[in-house]
Amino acid sequence: IIDRKAEPRLYNLLENLCISRGITMPQLRIIETDARNAFASGVRKGQYSITVTRGLMDALTDPELEAVLGHEL
């Protein structure tokens, strides 16, 4: 599970999206691979998570990454 200290860029993008929509922040995870992917998982409140790959984070600008995170929310 990723926190603000470990990945401030990604964490802040997701937190801002959640605040602006009034929703609970899901857990945030990163898979260390060059592949470009993101997915959401969990069916109950408190179990939700969003996972992104390092390749996706490295390839996208902040607005692009924010769009992907918004889609997963």
All heavy atoms as a GROMACS GRO file, in nm:
protein
  571
    1ILE      N    1   0.086  -0.118   0.000
    1ILE     CA    2   0.000   0.000   0.000
    1ILE      C    3   0.090   0.124   0.000
    1ILE      O    4   0.182   0.134   0.080
    1ILE     CB    5  -0.094   0.001   0.121
    1ILE    CG1    6  -0.186  -0.121   0.114
    1ILE    CG2    7  -0.175   0.129   0.124
    1ILE    CD1    8  -0.272  -0.142   0.234
    2ILE      N    9   0.060   0.215  -0.090
    2ILE     CA   10   0.142   0.335  -0.109
    2ILE      C   11   0.084   0.450  -0.028
    2ILE      O   12  -0.038   0.469  -0.022
    2ILE     CB   13   0.146   0.372  -0.258
    2ILE    CG1   14   0.203   0.256  -0.340
    2ILE    CG2   15   0.222   0.500  -0.282
    2ILE    CD1   16   0.343   0.216  -0.303
    3ASP      N   17   0.172   0.531   0.031
    3ASP     CA   18   0.127   0.651   0.101
    3ASP      C   19   0.188   0.775   0.036
    3ASP      O   20   0.264   0.765  -0.060
    3ASP     CB   21   0.162   0.644   0.249
    3ASP     CG   22   0.312   0.633   0.276
    3ASP    OD1   23   0.392   0.654   0.183
    3ASP    OD2   24   0.349   0.606   0.391
    4ARG      N   25   0.150   0.890   0.088
    4ARG     CA   26   0.196   1.016   0.031
    4ARG      C   27   0.348   1.028   0.032
    4ARG      O   28   0.409   1.078  -0.063
    4ARG     CB   29   0.135   1.134   0.106
    4ARG     CG   30   0.170   1.268   0.047
    4ARG     CD   31   0.123   1.386   0.132
    4ARG     NE   32  -0.008   1.371   0.187
    4ARG     CZ   33  -0.122   1.403   0.124
    4ARG    NH1   34  -0.119   1.448   0.002
    4ARG    NH2   35  -0.238   1.389   0.185
    5LYS      N   36   0.411   0.982   0.137
    5LYS     CA   37   0.556   0.994   0.149
    5LYS      C   38   0.629   0.913   0.042
    5LYS      O   39   0.728   0.957  -0.013
    5LYS     CB   40   0.601   0.949   0.288
    5LYS     CG   41   0.747   0.978   0.317
    5LYS     CD   42   0.787   0.928   0.454
    5LYS     CE   43   0.728   1.015   0.561
    5LYS     NZ   44   0.776   0.980   0.696
    6ALA      N   45   0.578   0.795   0.011
    6ALA     CA   46   0.644   0.706  -0.086
    6ALA      C   47   0.625   0.754  -0.230
    6ALA      O   48   0.717   0.746  -0.310
    6ALA     CB   49   0.590   0.564  -0.071
    7GLU      N   50   0.506   0.802  -0.264
    7GLU     CA   51   0.475   0.843  -0.402
    7GLU      C   52   0.385   0.967  -0.400
    7GLU      O   53   0.265   0.958  -0.429
    7GLU     CB   54   0.404   0.729  -0.477
    7GLU     CG   55   0.490   0.611  -0.507
    7GLU     CD   56   0.597   0.641  -0.611
    7GLU    OE1   57   0.582   0.738  -0.689
    7GLU    OE2   58   0.696   0.566  -0.614
    8PRO      N   59   0.441   1.083  -0.367
    8PRO     CA   60   0.357   1.202  -0.352
    8PRO      C   61   0.281   1.242  -0.479
    8PRO      O   62   0.166   1.285  -0.471
    8PRO     CB   63   0.454   1.311  -0.309
    8PRO     CG   64   0.590   1.260  -0.341
    8PRO     CD   65   0.582   1.111  -0.340
    9ARG      N   66   0.342   1.228  -0.594
    9ARG     CA   67   0.275   1.267  -0.720
    9ARG      C   68   0.146   1.187  -0.739
    9ARG      O   69   0.039   1.243  -0.758
    9ARG     CB   70   0.369   1.244  -0.838
    9ARG     CG   71   0.305   1.262  -0.973
    9ARG     CD   72   0.398   1.221  -1.086
    9ARG     NE   73   0.334   1.228  -1.215
    9ARG     CZ   74   0.350   1.140  -1.310
    9ARG    NH1   75   0.430   1.038  -1.293
    9ARG    NH2   76   0.287   1.154  -1.424
   10LEU      N   77   0.157   1.056  -0.735
   10LEU     CA   78   0.042   0.969  -0.758
   10LEU      C   79  -0.062   0.984  -0.647
   10LEU      O   80  -0.182   0.995  -0.673
   10LEU     CB   81   0.088   0.823  -0.768
   10LEU     CG   82  -0.016   0.721  -0.806
   10LEU    CD1   83  -0.070   0.748  -0.946
   10LEU    CD2   84   0.042   0.581  -0.796
   11TYR      N   85  -0.016   0.988  -0.523
   11TYR     CA   86  -0.106   0.998  -0.409
   11TYR      C   87  -0.187   1.128  -0.415
   11TYR      O   88  -0.308   1.128  -0.395
   11TYR     CB   89  -0.027   0.991  -0.279
   11TYR     CG   90  -0.113   0.979  -0.156
   11TYR    CD1   91  -0.142   0.854  -0.103
   11TYR    CD2   92  -0.165   1.092  -0.093
   11TYR    CE1   93  -0.222   0.841   0.010
   11TYR    CE2   94  -0.245   1.079   0.018
   11TYR     CZ   95  -0.273   0.955   0.070
   11TYR     OH   96  -0.352   0.943   0.181
   12ASN      N   97  -0.120   1.238  -0.445
   12ASN     CA   98  -0.188   1.368  -0.449
   12ASN      C   99  -0.291   1.374  -0.562
   12ASN      O  100  -0.399   1.432  -0.544
   12ASN     CB  101  -0.088   1.482  -0.462
   12ASN     CG  102  -0.010   1.504  -0.335
   12ASN    OD1  103  -0.052   1.467  -0.227
   12ASN    ND2  104   0.107   1.564  -0.348
   13LEU      N  105  -0.258   1.317  -0.678
   13LEU     CA  106  -0.355   1.315  -0.787
   13LEU      C  107  -0.481   1.240  -0.746
   13LEU      O  108  -0.593   1.287  -0.768
   13LEU     CB  109  -0.294   1.250  -0.912
   13LEU     CG  110  -0.188   1.331  -0.986
   13LEU    CD1  111  -0.123   1.244  -1.093
   13LEU    CD2  112  -0.248   1.456  -1.047
   14LEU      N  113  -0.464   1.123  -0.685
   14LEU     CA  114  -0.580   1.044  -0.644
   14LEU      C  115  -0.657   1.113  -0.531
   14LEU      O  116  -0.780   1.119  -0.534
   14LEU     CB  117  -0.536   0.904  -0.600
   14LEU     CG  118  -0.648   0.810  -0.558
   14LEU    CD1  119  -0.749   0.790  -0.671
   14LEU    CD2  120  -0.590   0.677  -0.512
   15GLU      N  121  -0.586   1.166  -0.435
   15GLU     CA  122  -0.652   1.233  -0.323
   15GLU      C  123  -0.735   1.352  -0.371
   15GLU      O  124  -0.849   1.371  -0.327
   15GLU     CB  125  -0.550   1.279  -0.220
   15GLU     CG  126  -0.613   1.343  -0.097
   15GLU     CD  127  -0.511   1.386   0.004
   15GLU    OE1  128  -0.416   1.459  -0.033
   15GLU    OE2  129  -0.526   1.347   0.121
   16ASN      N  130  -0.681   1.432  -0.462
   16ASN     CA  131  -0.755   1.547  -0.514
   16ASN      C  132  -0.881   1.504  -0.587
   16ASN      O  133  -0.987   1.568  -0.574
   16ASN     CB  134  -0.667   1.632  -0.604
   16ASN     CG  135  -0.562   1.708  -0.527
   16ASN    OD1  136  -0.574   1.729  -0.407
   16ASN    ND2  137  -0.456   1.748  -0.594
   17LEU      N  138  -0.874   1.397  -0.663
   17LEU     CA  139  -0.993   1.345  -0.732
   17LEU      C  140  -1.098   1.302  -0.630
   17LEU      O  141  -1.217   1.332  -0.647
   17LEU     CB  142  -0.956   1.227  -0.820
   17LEU     CG  143  -0.887   1.258  -0.951
   17LEU    CD1  144  -0.834   1.130  -1.015
   17LEU    CD2  145  -0.982   1.328  -1.047
   18CYS      N  146  -1.057   1.232  -0.527
   18CYS     CA  147  -1.151   1.184  -0.425
   18CYS      C  148  -1.215   1.300  -0.349
   18CYS      O  149  -1.337   1.300  -0.326
   18CYS     CB  150  -1.081   1.089  -0.328
   18CYS     SG  151  -1.034   0.932  -0.404
   19ILE      N  152  -1.136   1.398  -0.313
   19ILE     CA  153  -1.188   1.515  -0.241
   19ILE      C  154  -1.289   1.589  -0.328
   19ILE      O  155  -1.397   1.625  -0.282
   19ILE     CB  156  -1.074   1.608  -0.196
   19ILE    CG1  157  -0.993   1.543  -0.085
   19ILE    CG2  158  -1.129   1.744  -0.152
   19ILE    CD1  159  -0.864   1.615  -0.051
   20SER      N  160  -1.256   1.609  -0.455
   20SER     CA  161  -1.344   1.686  -0.544
   20SER      C  162  -1.476   1.614  -0.569
   20SER      O  163  -1.575   1.677  -0.603
   20SER     CB  164  -1.274   1.715  -0.676
   20SER     OG  165  -1.260   1.598  -0.754
   21ARG      N  166  -1.479   1.483  -0.551
   21ARG     CA  167  -1.601   1.407  -0.574
   21ARG      C  168  -1.667   1.361  -0.444
   21ARG      O  169  -1.770   1.294  -0.447
   21ARG     CB  170  -1.571   1.286  -0.663
   21ARG     CG  171  -1.557   1.331  -0.808
   21ARG     CD  172  -1.458   1.248  -0.883
   21ARG     NE  173  -1.437   1.296  -1.020
   21ARG     CZ  174  -1.358   1.394  -1.054
   21ARG    NH1  175  -1.291   1.461  -0.962
   21ARG    NH2  176  -1.343   1.430  -1.180
   22GLY      N  177  -1.605   1.392  -0.332
   22GLY     CA  178  -1.663   1.358  -0.202
   22GLY      C  179  -1.668   1.208  -0.177
   22GLY      O  180  -1.763   1.159  -0.117
   23ILE      N  181  -1.567   1.136  -0.224
   23ILE     CA  182  -1.564   0.991  -0.204
   23ILE      C  183  -1.444   0.951  -0.119
   23ILE      O  184  -1.346   1.023  -0.110
   23ILE     CB  185  -1.564   0.914  -0.338
   23ILE    CG1  186  -1.443   0.951  -0.423
   23ILE    CG2  187  -1.692   0.940  -0.416
   23ILE    CD1  188  -1.432   0.872  -0.551
   24THR      N  189  -1.456   0.836  -0.058
   24THR     CA  190  -1.349   0.784   0.026
   24THR      C  191  -1.230   0.743  -0.060
   24THR      O  192  -1.248   0.682  -0.166
   24THR     CB  193  -1.399   0.660   0.104
   24THR    OG1  194  -1.514   0.698   0.180
   24THR    CG2  195  -1.292   0.606   0.196
   25MET      N  196  -1.113   0.773  -0.014
   25MET     CA  197  -0.992   0.739  -0.088
   25MET      C  198  -0.964   0.589  -0.079
   25MET      O  199  -0.959   0.533   0.030
   25MET     CB  200  -0.874   0.817  -0.031
   25MET     CG  201  -0.745   0.784  -0.098
   25MET     SD  202  -0.660   0.929  -0.149
   25MET     CE  203  -0.497   0.861  -0.177
   26PRO      N  204  -0.949   0.523  -0.194
   26PRO     CA  205  -0.915   0.380  -0.192
   26PRO      C  206  -0.767   0.362  -0.159
   26PRO      O  207  -0.689   0.457  -0.162
   26PRO     CB  208  -0.944   0.335  -0.335
   26PRO     CG  209  -0.925   0.458  -0.417
   26PRO     CD  210  -0.966   0.574  -0.330
   27GLN      N  211  -0.730   0.239  -0.128
   27GLN     CA  212  -0.588   0.208  -0.111
   27GLN      C  213  -0.521   0.224  -0.247
   27GLN      O  214  -0.583   0.205  -0.351
   27GLN     CB  215  -0.569   0.066  -0.061
   27GLN     CG  216  -0.624   0.045   0.077
   27GLN     CD  217  -0.611  -0.100   0.120
   27GLN    OE1  218  -0.576  -0.188   0.043
   27GLN    NE2  219  -0.640  -0.124   0.246
   28LEU      N  220  -0.397   0.260  -0.246
   28LEU     CA  221  -0.322   0.284  -0.368
   28LEU      C  222  -0.204   0.186  -0.373
   28LEU      O  223  -0.131   0.172  -0.275
   28LEU     CB  224  -0.272   0.428  -0.369
   28LEU     CG  225  -0.201   0.479  -0.493
   28LEU    CD1  226  -0.288   0.463  -0.618
   28LEU    CD2  227  -0.165   0.625  -0.475
   29ARG      N  228  -0.190   0.120  -0.487
   29ARG     CA  229  -0.083   0.020  -0.501
   29ARG      C  230  -0.008   0.043  -0.632
   29ARG      O  231  -0.065   0.095  -0.728
   29ARG     CB  232  -0.140  -0.121  -0.500
   29ARG     CG  233  -0.218  -0.153  -0.374
   29ARG     CD  234  -0.288  -0.288  -0.386
   29ARG     NE  235  -0.380  -0.310  -0.278
   29ARG     CZ  236  -0.349  -0.359  -0.158
   29ARG    NH1  237  -0.225  -0.391  -0.132
   29ARG    NH2  238  -0.441  -0.375  -0.066
   30ILE      N  239   0.118   0.002  -0.634
   30ILE     CA  240   0.201   0.011  -0.754
   30ILE      C  241   0.262  -0.125  -0.781
   30ILE      O  242   0.311  -0.191  -0.689
   30ILE     CB  243   0.312   0.116  -0.738
   30ILE    CG1  244   0.252   0.255  -0.722
   30ILE    CG2  245   0.408   0.112  -0.857
   30ILE    CD1  246   0.354   0.363  -0.693
   31ILE      N  247   0.260  -0.165  -0.908
   31ILE     CA  248   0.330  -0.286  -0.950
   31ILE      C  249   0.454  -0.240  -1.026
   31ILE      O  250   0.443  -0.160  -1.120
   31ILE     CB  251   0.242  -0.374  -1.040
   31ILE    CG1  252   0.121  -0.425  -0.961
   31ILE    CG2  253   0.323  -0.492  -1.096
   31ILE    CD1  254   0.023  -0.504  -1.044
   32GLU      N  255   0.569  -0.288  -0.985
   32GLU     CA  256   0.695  -0.249  -1.046
   32GLU      C  257   0.719  -0.327  -1.175
   32GLU      O  258   0.781  -0.433  -1.174
   32GLU     CB  259   0.811  -0.268  -0.948
   32GLU     CG  260   0.802  -0.183  -0.824
   32GLU     CD  261   0.816  -0.033  -0.849
   32GLU    OE1  262   0.869   0.006  -0.955
   32GLU    OE2  263   0.773   0.044  -0.763
   33THR      N  264   0.667  -0.276  -1.285
   33THR     CA  265   0.687  -0.335  -1.417
   33THR      C  266   0.683  -0.223  -1.520
   33THR      O  267   0.622  -0.119  -1.496
   33THR     CB  268   0.580  -0.442  -1.449
   33THR    OG1  269   0.604  -0.494  -1.581
   33THR    CG2  270   0.441  -0.385  -1.443
   34ASP      N  271   0.747  -0.245  -1.633
   34ASP     CA  272   0.745  -0.146  -1.740
   34ASP      C  273   0.614  -0.147  -1.818
   34ASP      O  274   0.589  -0.056  -1.897
   34ASP     CB  275   0.861  -0.170  -1.837
   34ASP     CG  276   0.996  -0.138  -1.774
   34ASP    OD1  277   1.000  -0.057  -1.679
   34ASP    OD2  278   1.097  -0.195  -1.819
   35ALA      N  279   0.532  -0.248  -1.798
   35ALA     CA  280   0.402  -0.254  -1.866
   35ALA      C  281   0.317  -0.133  -1.826
   35ALA      O  282   0.335  -0.076  -1.718
   35ALA     CB  283   0.330  -0.383  -1.828
   36ARG      N  284   0.226  -0.096  -1.913
   36ARG     CA  285   0.138   0.019  -1.885
   36ARG      C  286  -0.001  -0.033  -1.857
   36ARG      O  287  -0.071  -0.079  -1.947
   36ARG     CB  288   0.137   0.114  -2.003
   36ARG     CG  289   0.271   0.175  -2.032
   36ARG     CD  290   0.266   0.262  -2.153
   36ARG     NE  291   0.399   0.310  -2.186
   36ARG     CZ  292   0.425   0.386  -2.290
   36ARG    NH1  293   0.326   0.423  -2.371
   36ARG    NH2  294   0.547   0.426  -2.314
   37ASN      N  295  -0.040  -0.025  -1.730
   37ASN     CA  296  -0.171  -0.077  -1.693
   37ASN      C  297  -0.217  -0.012  -1.564
   37ASN      O  298  -0.138   0.039  -1.485
   37ASN     CB  299  -0.163  -0.229  -1.675
   37ASN     CG  300  -0.299  -0.295  -1.681
   37ASN    OD1  301  -0.400  -0.232  -1.712
   37ASN    ND2  302  -0.302  -0.424  -1.652
   38ALA      N  303  -0.349  -0.015  -1.543
   38ALA     CA  304  -0.411   0.030  -1.419
   38ALA      C  305  -0.540  -0.047  -1.403
   38ALA      O  306  -0.605  -0.081  -1.501
   38ALA     CB  307  -0.438   0.180  -1.422
   39PHE      N  308  -0.576  -0.075  -1.278
   39PHE     CA  309  -0.703  -0.143  -1.254
   39PHE      C  310  -0.752  -0.113  -1.113
   39PHE      O  311  -0.675  -0.075  -1.025
   39PHE     CB  312  -0.691  -0.294  -1.277
   39PHE     CG  313  -0.590  -0.363  -1.190
   39PHE    CD1  314  -0.626  -0.415  -1.067
   39PHE    CD2  315  -0.458  -0.378  -1.232
   39PHE    CE1  316  -0.533  -0.480  -0.987
   39PHE    CE2  317  -0.365  -0.443  -1.154
   39PHE     CZ  318  -0.402  -0.494  -1.030
   40ALA      N  319  -0.882  -0.129  -1.096
   40ALA     CA  320  -0.946  -0.112  -0.967
   40ALA      C  321  -0.992  -0.249  -0.919
   40ALA      O  322  -1.025  -0.337  -0.999
   40ALA     CB  323  -1.064  -0.018  -0.978
   41SER      N  324  -0.994  -0.268  -0.788
   41SER     CA  325  -1.042  -0.393  -0.732
   41SER      C  326  -1.110  -0.366  -0.598
   41SER      O  327  -1.094  -0.260  -0.539
   41SER     CB  328  -0.928  -0.493  -0.715
   41SER     OG  329  -0.830  -0.441  -0.628
   42GLY      N  330  -1.187  -0.464  -0.553
   42GLY     CA  331  -1.258  -0.452  -0.426
   42GLY      C  332  -1.406  -0.431  -0.448
   42GLY      O  333  -1.446  -0.359  -0.539
   43VAL      N  334  -1.487  -0.495  -0.366
   43VAL     CA  335  -1.632  -0.485  -0.381
   43VAL      C  336  -1.700  -0.422  -0.260
   43VAL      O  337  -1.818  -0.390  -0.267
   43VAL     CB  338  -1.695  -0.623  -0.410
   43VAL    CG1  339  -1.652  -0.675  -0.545
   43VAL    CG2  340  -1.661  -0.723  -0.301
   44ARG      N  341  -1.628  -0.404  -0.153
   44ARG     CA  342  -1.686  -0.343  -0.033
   44ARG      C  343  -1.606  -0.221   0.009
   44ARG      O  344  -1.485  -0.217  -0.008
   44ARG     CB  345  -1.686  -0.443   0.082
   44ARG     CG  346  -1.784  -0.554   0.065
   44ARG     CD  347  -1.796  -0.637   0.193
   44ARG     NE  348  -1.841  -0.770   0.159
   44ARG     CZ  349  -1.761  -0.873   0.137
   44ARG    NH1  350  -1.632  -0.861   0.150
   44ARG    NH2  351  -1.810  -0.990   0.104
   45LYS      N  352  -1.678  -0.125   0.066
   45LYS     CA  353  -1.611  -0.006   0.118
   45LYS      C  354  -1.502  -0.049   0.217
   45LYS      O  355  -1.524  -0.138   0.298
   45LYS     CB  356  -1.713   0.084   0.188
   45LYS     CG  357  -1.662   0.220   0.219
   45LYS     CD  358  -1.774   0.307   0.271
   45LYS     CE  359  -1.724   0.448   0.291
   45LYS     NZ  360  -1.830   0.537   0.332
   46GLY      N  361  -1.387   0.012   0.206
   46GLY     CA  362  -1.275  -0.025   0.292
   46GLY      C  363  -1.184  -0.129   0.228
   46GLY      O  364  -1.074  -0.151   0.274
   47GLN      N  365  -1.230  -0.193   0.121
   47GLN     CA  366  -1.148  -0.290   0.050
   47GLN      C  367  -1.108  -0.240  -0.088
   47GLN      O  368  -1.034  -0.307  -0.159
   47GLN     CB  369  -1.224  -0.422   0.032
   47GLN     CG  370  -1.250  -0.496   0.160
   47GLN     CD  371  -1.324  -0.625   0.133
   47GLN    OE1  372  -1.396  -0.638   0.034
   47GLN    NE2  373  -1.308  -0.721   0.222
   48TYR      N  374  -1.161  -0.125  -0.128
   48TYR     CA  375  -1.131  -0.072  -0.260
   48TYR      C  376  -0.983  -0.041  -0.274
   48TYR      O  377  -0.920   0.008  -0.182
   48TYR     CB  378  -1.207   0.058  -0.287
   48TYR     CG  379  -1.356   0.050  -0.274
   48TYR    CD1  380  -1.428   0.148  -0.209
   48TYR    CD2  381  -1.427  -0.056  -0.330
   48TYR    CE1  382  -1.565   0.142  -0.199
   48TYR    CE2  383  -1.564  -0.063  -0.320
   48TYR     CZ  384  -1.633   0.036  -0.254
   48TYR     OH  385  -1.769   0.030  -0.243
   49SER      N  386  -0.929  -0.068  -0.393
   49SER     CA  387  -0.793  -0.027  -0.421
   49SER      C  388  -0.778   0.005  -0.569
   49SER      O  389  -0.854  -0.046  -0.653
   49SER     CB  390  -0.692  -0.134  -0.380
   49SER     OG  391  -0.702  -0.247  -0.463
   50ILE      N  392  -0.683   0.090  -0.598
   50ILE     CA  393  -0.644   0.120  -0.735
   50ILE      C  394  -0.497   0.085  -0.747
   50ILE      O  395  -0.415   0.125  -0.663
   50ILE     CB  396  -0.669   0.267  -0.770
   50ILE    CG1  397  -0.818   0.296  -0.773
   50ILE    CG2  398  -0.604   0.302  -0.905
   50ILE    CD1  399  -0.854   0.440  -0.804
   51THR      N  400  -0.465   0.011  -0.852
   51THR     CA  401  -0.328  -0.032  -0.876
   51THR      C  402  -0.284   0.023  -1.011
   51THR      O  403  -0.358   0.015  -1.109
   51THR     CB  404  -0.319  -0.186  -0.877
   51THR    OG1  405  -0.368  -0.235  -0.752
   51THR    CG2  406  -0.176  -0.232  -0.898
   52VAL      N  407  -0.166   0.080  -1.014
   52VAL     CA  408  -0.107   0.127  -1.140
   52VAL      C  409   0.034   0.069  -1.151
   52VAL      O  410   0.096   0.036  -1.051
   52VAL     CB  411  -0.101   0.282  -1.149
   52VAL    CG1  412  -0.240   0.343  -1.146
   52VAL    CG2  413  -0.016   0.341  -1.039
   53THR      N  414   0.080   0.058  -1.274
   53THR     CA  415   0.216   0.008  -1.294
   53THR      C  416   0.314   0.124  -1.303
   53THR      O  417   0.277   0.237  -1.337
   53THR     CB  418   0.226  -0.076  -1.423
   53THR    OG1  419   0.196   0.008  -1.534
   53THR    CG2  420   0.134  -0.196  -1.419
   54ARG      N  421   0.438   0.094  -1.273
   54ARG     CA  422   0.543   0.196  -1.282
   54ARG      C  423   0.557   0.245  -1.427
   54ARG      O  424   0.578   0.362  -1.452
   54ARG     CB  425   0.676   0.136  -1.234
   54ARG     CG  426   0.791   0.233  -1.235
   54ARG     CD  427   0.778   0.344  -1.134
   54ARG     NE  428   0.776   0.292  -1.000
   54ARG     CZ  429   0.748   0.368  -0.895
   54ARG    NH1  430   0.723   0.497  -0.909
   54ARG    NH2  431   0.744   0.316  -0.774
   55GLY      N  432   0.542   0.155  -1.522
   55GLY     CA  433   0.550   0.193  -1.663
   55GLY      C  434   0.447   0.297  -1.701
   55GLY      O  435   0.475   0.391  -1.776
   56LEU      N  436   0.325   0.283  -1.650
   56LEU     CA  437   0.220   0.380  -1.677
   56LEU      C  438   0.254   0.514  -1.614
   56LEU      O  439   0.243   0.619  -1.677
   56LEU     CB  440   0.086   0.329  -1.624
   56LEU     CG  441  -0.035   0.412  -1.662
   56LEU    CD1  442  -0.070   0.388  -1.808
   56LEU    CD2  443  -0.153   0.380  -1.574
   57MET      N  444   0.300   0.511  -1.490
   57MET     CA  445   0.336   0.635  -1.421
   57MET      C  446   0.448   0.709  -1.494
   57MET      O  447   0.446   0.831  -1.505
   57MET     CB  448   0.380   0.605  -1.277
   57MET     CG  449   0.269   0.558  -1.189
   57MET     SD  450   0.329   0.505  -1.028
   57MET     CE  451   0.416   0.649  -0.971
   58ASP      N  452   0.545   0.635  -1.546
   58ASP     CA  453   0.659   0.697  -1.614
   58ASP      C  454   0.620   0.751  -1.751
   58ASP      O  455   0.682   0.845  -1.800
   58ASP     CB  456   0.773   0.596  -1.628
   58ASP     CG  457   0.837   0.560  -1.494
   58ASP    OD1  458   0.816   0.634  -1.396
   58ASP    OD2  459   0.908   0.458  -1.489
   59ALA      N  460   0.521   0.691  -1.814
   59ALA     CA  461   0.486   0.727  -1.952
   59ALA      C  462   0.388   0.844  -1.961
   59ALA      O  463   0.385   0.914  -2.062
   59ALA     CB  464   0.425   0.606  -2.022
   60LEU      N  465   0.307   0.866  -1.857
   60LEU     CA  466   0.200   0.965  -1.866
   60LEU      C  467   0.231   1.096  -1.795
   60LEU      O  468   0.303   1.098  -1.695
   60LEU     CB  469   0.071   0.906  -1.806
   60LEU     CG  470   0.015   0.780  -1.870
   60LEU    CD1  471  -0.115   0.740  -1.802
   60LEU    CD2  472  -0.004   0.796  -2.020
   61THR      N  473   0.175   1.203  -1.848
   61THR     CA  474   0.181   1.333  -1.780
   61THR      C  475   0.081   1.331  -1.664
   61THR      O  476  -0.004   1.242  -1.655
   61THR     CB  477   0.144   1.446  -1.877
   61THR    OG1  478   0.006   1.429  -1.916
   61THR    CG2  479   0.234   1.448  -1.999
   62ASP      N  480   0.088   1.431  -1.578
   62ASP     CA  481  -0.007   1.438  -1.466
   62ASP      C  482  -0.152   1.440  -1.514
   62ASP      O  483  -0.235   1.366  -1.459
   62ASP     CB  484   0.023   1.558  -1.377
   62ASP     CG  485   0.142   1.533  -1.284
   62ASP    OD1  486   0.204   1.425  -1.292
   62ASP    OD2  487   0.171   1.623  -1.204
   63PRO      N  488  -0.189   1.524  -1.612
   63PRO     CA  489  -0.330   1.522  -1.657
   63PRO      C  490  -0.372   1.386  -1.714
   63PRO      O  491  -0.486   1.343  -1.692
   63PRO     CB  492  -0.335   1.631  -1.765
   63PRO     CG  493  -0.222   1.723  -1.731
   63PRO     CD  494  -0.115   1.634  -1.674
   64GLU      N  495  -0.283   1.320  -1.784
   64GLU     CA  496  -0.315   1.188  -1.838
   64GLU      C  497  -0.332   1.085  -1.726
   64GLU      O  498  -0.426   1.004  -1.727
   64GLU     CB  499  -0.206   1.141  -1.934
   64GLU     CG  500  -0.200   1.220  -2.063
   64GLU     CD  501  -0.075   1.193  -2.145
   64GLU    OE1  502   0.031   1.157  -2.087
   64GLU    OE2  503  -0.084   1.208  -2.268
   65LEU      N  504  -0.243   1.089  -1.629
   65LEU     CA  505  -0.250   0.997  -1.516
   65LEU      C  506  -0.376   1.024  -1.434
   65LEU      O  507  -0.443   0.931  -1.388
   65LEU     CB  508  -0.125   1.009  -1.431
   65LEU     CG  509  -0.102   0.903  -1.324
   65LEU    CD1  510  -0.110   0.762  -1.381
   65LEU    CD2  511   0.032   0.926  -1.257
   66GLU      N  512  -0.410   1.150  -1.417
   66GLU     CA  513  -0.532   1.186  -1.346
   66GLU      C  514  -0.655   1.130  -1.417
   66GLU      O  515  -0.748   1.082  -1.352
   66GLU     CB  516  -0.542   1.338  -1.333
   66GLU     CG  517  -0.658   1.384  -1.250
   66GLU     CD  518  -0.658   1.534  -1.234
   66GLU    OE1  519  -0.654   1.604  -1.337
   66GLU    OE2  520  -0.663   1.581  -1.120
   67ALA      N  521  -0.656   1.133  -1.549
   67ALA     CA  522  -0.768   1.078  -1.626
   67ALA      C  523  -0.779   0.927  -1.603
   67ALA      O  524  -0.890   0.874  -1.588
   67ALA     CB  525  -0.750   1.109  -1.774
   68VAL      N  526  -0.666   0.859  -1.600
   68VAL     CA  527  -0.668   0.714  -1.576
   68VAL      C  528  -0.721   0.686  -1.435
   68VAL      O  529  -0.807   0.599  -1.415
   68VAL     CB  530  -0.528   0.653  -1.594
   68VAL    CG1  531  -0.523   0.509  -1.544
   68VAL    CG2  532  -0.485   0.661  -1.739
   69LEU      N  533  -0.672   0.758  -1.336
   69LEU     CA  534  -0.719   0.740  -1.199
   69LEU      C  535  -0.869   0.769  -1.188
   69LEU      O  536  -0.943   0.697  -1.120
   69LEU     CB  537  -0.640   0.828  -1.103
   69LEU     CG  538  -0.494   0.793  -1.084
   69LEU    CD1  539  -0.423   0.901  -1.004
   69LEU    CD2  540  -0.477   0.657  -1.020
   70GLY      N  541  -0.915   0.874  -1.255
   70GLY     CA  542  -1.058   0.908  -1.254
   70GLY      C  543  -1.140   0.795  -1.314
   70GLY      O  544  -1.248   0.762  -1.263
   71HIS      N  545  -1.091   0.735  -1.419
   71HIS     CA  546  -1.161   0.623  -1.481
   71HIS      C  547  -1.170   0.505  -1.383
   71HIS      O  548  -1.274   0.440  -1.372
   71HIS     CB  549  -1.088   0.579  -1.609
   71HIS     CG  550  -1.140   0.452  -1.665
   71HIS    ND1  551  -1.258   0.445  -1.737
   71HIS    CD2  552  -1.092   0.325  -1.660
   71HIS    CE1  553  -1.278   0.320  -1.773
   71HIS    NE2  554  -1.178   0.246  -1.728
   72GLU      N  555  -1.063   0.479  -1.311
   72GLU     CA  556  -1.062   0.367  -1.217
   72GLU      C  557  -1.152   0.393  -1.098
   72GLU      O  558  -1.208   0.299  -1.041
   72GLU     CB  559  -0.920   0.335  -1.171
   72GLU     CG  560  -0.825   0.292  -1.282
   72GLU     CD  561  -0.877   0.177  -1.365
   72GLU    OE1  562  -0.954   0.093  -1.316
   72GLU    OE2  563  -0.841   0.172  -1.484
   73LEU      N  564  -1.168   0.519  -1.061
   73LEU     CA  565  -1.260   0.551  -0.950
   73LEU      C  566  -1.402   0.520  -0.990
   73LEU      O  567  -1.484   0.478  -0.914
   73LEU     CB  568  -1.248   0.698  -0.910
   73LEU     CG  569  -1.127   0.735  -0.828
   73LEU    CD1  570  -1.121   0.886  -0.809
   73LEU    CD2  571  -1.129   0.666  -0.694
   0.00000   0.00000   0.00000
